[in-house]
Amino acid sequence: MSFDEEMKGVFPNDTPSVEEVVMEDLSTLKQEKNLVPPSKDVKMRIRSAIVACNKDNTFRQIRLDLQIVDGIQVGEIMKFKNTRLFPNVTYYADPNKYTKEYFQKKQHLVQLKFLCNAIGEDLSSIRINDAFLTSLSGKEILGTIKQQKSKDWTNGAGQLVEGEMRNDVVNFKKSEMI
């Protein structure tokens, strides 16, 4: 059966139409950031993981898609259940480009170590590849949610754009299954 045959009779007079909606003035509407409050040991499920890198491929991170499992206690109410957060975990910084002591002492890899411990990965043989990223999906971990301001930056017109407050997740731990 063709699409046209399948859709026959779905729309009055066989003509698709959109009911008109007159919108109010949106010129003063501003986007509100829904920040999750800082919290320790929040149970999260890894939905997916991808690799993000800079244009020179000299700095690489795992970009996690995390979903809060049970929510966070705010006063008497549990909030933020199923809220998604998108932290980055650095796994590579080119030693020829990133020469500061922080990188020489491998401090950029601390969160990767915490993540691997949280998922039970052997720290002596970690390989970041498609199989590793796929294996993360569905695993539950604990993490500390913090708020931080992103860096100020200059846009294409040369104007300084102030950084915004955003959530990050650090200090990953094993989630003990009950």
N, C-alpha and C positions, 0 to 999 in steps of 0.2 A: 504494500500500500504506500502510495507517495505521501509526502508531507502535506500537500494541498488536500488530498483526499482525507487524510487523518484529521486535519484541522477544520474540515467542512462542518458547519453547524456550531462550531465553538463560539464564533463571533456573530452578533446579530447582523443580518444582511450579508454575511460572509465577508465583512470588511473590518479588519482589525482597527481599533481606535483606542486612544488614550483619553481618559477623562481629564479634562483640564483642571489644573490646580493653580491658583494665583498665589504666588509666594509673597511673603512680607518682605520688607526692606532688610537685606542681609549685610548692608555695608558696615554696620557697627559690630557685627558678630565676630567674636574672637574665639579661637580654639582654646579649650581648657585642658591643661595637662592633668591627667588622673594619676598622680604619683602614689605608689604604695609606700606606706610609712616604713622607716627603718625597722628591721625585725631580724632576730637571730633564729637559726635552726628552723627555717620554714621548709616544709616538705614540698618538693616540686617534682614534676614528671618531665623528662626530656621528650619533647615532641619530635624534634629533629635537630640536626647539626649540619652546617655547611662550612666551607672554607671561605674566608674573606682575606684579600691581600691588597697591598698598595700597588700603584701602577708599575713600579719597578720590580715587584715580586720579591722585595727584600724584607718585608714584614708581613707575617701571616698569622691569622687568628682563626680559631673555631668560633663560629657564631651560633650560639645555642638558642633554641626556642624552648623556653621553660614555661610550664603551666603550674600555678599554685594549686596544690591538691585539696587541702582542707580549709584554706582561708587563714586569715590573721585576726586575732582577737583585738578589737578596737572598742574599748570600754566594755559594755555588756554584749556587744554584737560581733559575730564572726563576719568579716568582710573579705573581699578580694578573692573568693574562691573562683577558680578557673581563670584568673587574670594571668595574662602571658607577659613574660619578661624576656629580653633579648640581650644577654650579656655576651661579651667577647672574651675568649681565653687565648692568650698569645702562646704560640708554639714554635715560632721561628723569627729570629731577628738576625739578619746578615751581619756576621762579626766584623766584616770590613767596613760596613757603614755605621753600625751601632757600636761605638767604641767606648762609651762611658762606663764607669765602674759598675753601675747598676746592671748592665748587660754582661760585662765580663764576669761578674759574680752570679750570673744566670738568674737574677731575681725576677726577670720577666717570665720565668717558667714556673714560679711558685704556684700560681693558680691552676696550671696544668697538672702539677703534681697532686694538688688537693682534689681535682676532678677525677684523676685516674685512681687515687685511693678510694674515693667515694663510690666508684663503680666496680672496684675490685680488680682493676687492671694491674698487671705486673709492671712495676716501674722500671725494670731493667730491660724491657724489650718493647717499648711503645713504638708503634708505627702509625703515623697519622696518614690514613688513606681512606678510600671509599668504604671499605669493609668496616674500619674502625668507626667512621661517622655513622654508618647505618646501624651498627651494634648499639649505639647510644640511645636510639629511639625506644621509648617505653620505660627506660630505667628511672627509678625514683631515687632522689638524693635530697640532702638537706643543704641549705645555703643561707648566707647572711645577706639580706637586702639592705642596700644603703642608697642614699640620695647623694648625687654630686652634680656640680655644674659642668656642662661640657665647655670646651675651650672656645673663646671668642675666635672669629674667623673673618676674613675679608671676602666679600662676594665679588662677582665678575665686574661690577661697576666700581670696585675699589672702596666700597663702603664697609665699615666695621660692623659686623653683626655679633651681638652679644650672645654668648652661649646660654643654653637653657638648662634648667634643672631636669635631671633624668634619673632613673633607677639603674643600679648595677647589682650584680649578684657575685659574691666572693666567698671564700672560706668554705668550699664544698666539703661535705662529710657524708658518710654512709647513712642511708635511711634504714633504720632497723625495722624490718617487717614484723608486724604484730600478728 
